[in-house]
Structures are given as structure tokens and as C-alpha cells.
Amino acid sequence: MNKHMMLQLLFVTAMATAFNVRGATGNLIVFDDADENGFSHANSIYGAGTVFYNATTTVHGGTVSVAILDQQSSAASWLAPIPYSTFSDYDGVSFWVNGGSNGGEDVTVVLYNQLDLVGTTSLASLYGAPIPASTWIHLQLSFFSPLFNPAGDNATTFTDITFRSHSGSSTIFFLDDIALTGVDIFKSDFE
């Protein structure tokens, strides 16, 4: 084998290896009109209170959203099909939220790794103000943002993504088009 063919073979092997790495994953849909990609709201132990995973009255995209009665500790939650790394799999979450008729709900995004807290942040912190009434707002959370409060240096793997209410105002707010944002393994080296 000549030197040129050897270099081509090494290049092809390196590229194939790079595509098999779990980084640079792109986005992974958690919920659009239903649970997607192996995520399950029925199997998450963190869902609580009155949550409708098939609301049709207020929808961002498609025909169905998630409606959460804004009671103390009501939560919409999804269990991932496998544990994901915040470093090499998914480094954030993108979603749409609607404050319902009153807006301003005290809602947090929480990541868990089975029974352990991974991190949390409030939607008002992400938005910079209380969530407005009757308006769809697109929010994106990076798990490396100063707004995300990790539970510790070793909290880098998650199994559940949860949206938890804390206000107890008994109104309804909505979530739709939830997706994890993929880690780009080239982001740091080539920016």
C-alpha cells in the first residue's frame, strides 16, 4: 500500500470514528405531540399533581401540548431511555412555554439522575422576567449557563427532565416542543 492510500485510509477511519462519538448529536425531541425518542412521562418518578400530556386548547406547534395545573409541586417530567451526559451527549434544553391566563408562574426546570439532583433553574431567570400571560415564549437553557445551578461538580449525567411548579396559584401553564440540544464536540476547538 502506498503512502497516499495509507493516508486516505487513516482519514476515512478517523472520520468514521468521529461520527461514532456520542458528541455532535444534534437535537433530540423529548415531546412534541407525544413523548418521542424513548422518553416517557409515564415512567418518570418526578411527575406530580395535575398534568395533561394531551392538551389541545393552547398549542404551540402541532395539535397537542402539555398543560400543568400551577399547584405547589405539580410537575411534568420525562424519563430518558438511557442516562445522558451533559458533557458528551446533550448540553441544554430548548422548549416553548405559555403562561396561560395569568402568567408569571413560579416554575423551575430540574434535571435528575435517578434519585439525585443534577441541577435546576427558574423559567423567570431564563426569561429575565415572569413568564407573560397567554403568550408562547421560546426558552433555551444551557446546562453550563451561570443561570443553571448544578448540584455539584460530579452532577454530569441525567435521566429525568422535569418542569416543576412552586406557586400554587391554581392556574394552568403550557409546555410544547421540548428538545435536548446536542453537544457539539467541535464547538470549543473551532470557534
C-alpha positions in Angstrom: 0.0 0.0 0.0 1.5 3.4 -1.0 1.7 6.3 1.3 -1.2 8.2 -0.3 -3.5 5.3 0.1 -2.4 4.8 3.7 -3.2 8.5 4.5 -6.7 8.1 2.8 -7.4 5.0 4.9 -6.4 6.8 8.1 -8.6 9.8 7.2 -11.6 7.6 6.5 -11.1 5.7 9.7 -10.7 8.9 11.7 -13.9 10.3 10.2 -15.8 7.1 10.9 -14.6 7.2 14.5 -15.6 10.9 14.9 -19.2 10.1 13.7 -19.5 7.2 16.2 -18.6 9.5 19.1 -21.7 10.4 21.2 -20.9 14.1 20.8 -22.2 16.4 18.0 -25.5 14.7 18.4 -27.9 17.4 17.2 -31.2 18.0 18.9 -33.3 15.2 20.4 -37.0 15.7 20.7 -38.5 14.9 24.1 -42.1 15.9 23.5 -43.9 17.5 20.5 -47.4 16.0 20.1 -46.4 13.0 22.2 -43.4 11.6 24.0 -40.6 11.0 21.5 -37.3 9.1 21.1 -37.9 6.8 24.0 -38.7 9.5 26.6 -41.6 8.5 28.8 -43.7 10.8 31.1 -45.5 7.7 32.5 -42.2 6.1 33.7 -40.7 9.2 35.4 -41.0 9.2 39.1 -41.0 13.0 39.2 -44.3 13.7 37.6 -46.8 15.0 40.2 -50.1 16.9 40.6 -52.5 17.6 37.7 -50.7 17.4 34.4 -52.4 16.8 31.0 -49.9 15.5 28.4 -52.6 15.8 25.7 -53.9 19.3 25.9 -55.4 20.7 22.7 -56.7 24.1 23.8 -53.4 26.0 23.8 -50.8 24.6 21.4 -47.5 26.0 20.1 -46.8 23.5 17.3 -48.8 20.5 16.1 -52.0 19.5 17.8 -51.1 18.7 21.4 -49.2 20.5 24.3 -48.7 19.7 28.0 -50.9 21.6 30.4 -49.9 21.8 34.1 -52.2 23.0 36.8 -50.0 25.5 38.6 -50.3 24.0 42.1 -47.5 23.7 44.6 -45.2 20.9 43.4 -47.1 19.9 40.3 -44.6 18.7 37.7 -44.4 17.4 34.1 -41.5 15.0 33.8 -39.9 12.7 31.3 -37.6 9.7 31.9 -34.9 9.4 29.3 -34.4 6.0 27.6 -30.8 5.9 28.8 -28.7 8.2 31.1 -27.3 11.2 29.1 -24.1 13.1 29.8 -24.2 16.9 29.9 -20.6 16.9 28.5 -20.8 14.5 25.6 -24.5 14.0 24.8 -26.8 16.9 25.4 -25.7 20.3 26.9 -29.1 22.0 27.1 -32.8 22.0 26.6 -35.0 24.0 24.3 -38.7 24.4 24.8 -41.8 26.7 24.5 -43.8 27.9 27.5 -47.1 29.7 27.7 -48.1 31.4 31.0 -51.8 30.6 30.5 -54.4 33.2 31.5 -52.4 34.6 34.5 -48.8 34.2 33.5 -45.9 34.7 36.0 -45.9 31.1 37.3 -43.0 30.1 39.6 -41.7 27.2 37.5 -38.3 25.5 37.5 -36.5 23.2 35.1 -34.9 20.4 37.1 -32.6 17.6 36.0 -32.3 14.4 38.0 -30.0 11.3 37.7 -32.3 8.7 39.1 -32.7 9.8 42.8 -30.0 12.5 42.7 -30.5 16.2 41.8 -28.3 17.3 38.9 -29.3 20.9 38.6 -32.1 23.5 38.4 -33.1 27.0 37.3 -36.2 29.0 37.2 -38.0 30.0 34.0 -38.2 33.6 35.2 -34.4 33.7 35.5 -34.1 32.3 31.9 -36.6 34.8 30.5 -35.4 37.7 32.6 -38.9 38.4 33.9 -42.0 36.5 34.9 -43.5 34.4 32.1 -46.2 36.6 30.4 -49.8 35.6 30.2 -51.3 34.0 27.0 -48.0 34.2 25.1 -45.7 31.5 23.8 -42.1 32.1 24.8 -39.2 30.1 23.4 -36.5 29.4 26.0 -33.2 27.7 25.8 -31.2 26.5 28.8 -27.5 25.6 28.6 -26.5 23.3 31.4 -23.3 25.3 31.5 -25.0 28.7 31.8 -24.5 30.7 35.0 -28.3 30.6 35.3 -28.2 26.8 35.8 -27.4 25.7 39.3 -25.7 22.4 39.3 -25.9 20.2 42.3 -22.1 19.6 42.3 -19.1 19.0 40.2 -20.0 15.4 39.6 -23.6 16.1 38.6 -22.9 15.5 34.9 -25.3 12.6 34.0 -29.1 12.9 33.9 -32.1 10.6 33.5 -35.1 12.8 34.0 -36.1 16.3 32.9 -38.8 17.9 35.0 -40.8 21.2 34.9 -41.9 21.8 38.4 -44.4 24.5 39.7 -43.9 26.2 43.0 -46.5 29.0 43.1 -49.8 27.3 44.0 -51.9 29.8 42.0 -54.2 27.1 40.6 -54.0 28.4 37.0 -52.7 26.4 34.1 -49.5 26.9 32.1 -48.4 25.1 29.0 -45.3 23.5 27.6 -44.6 22.4 24.0 -41.9 21.4 21.6 -39.3 20.2 24.2 -35.9 19.1 22.9 -32.5 18.4 24.3 -29.8 20.3 22.5 -26.8 18.3 21.3 -23.3 18.8 22.4 -21.1 20.0 19.5 -17.7 18.4 20.1 -16.1 20.8 17.7 -17.6 24.0 19.3 -14.7 24.8 21.7 -11.9 23.9 19.3 -13.1 25.7 16.1 -14.9 28.8 17.3 
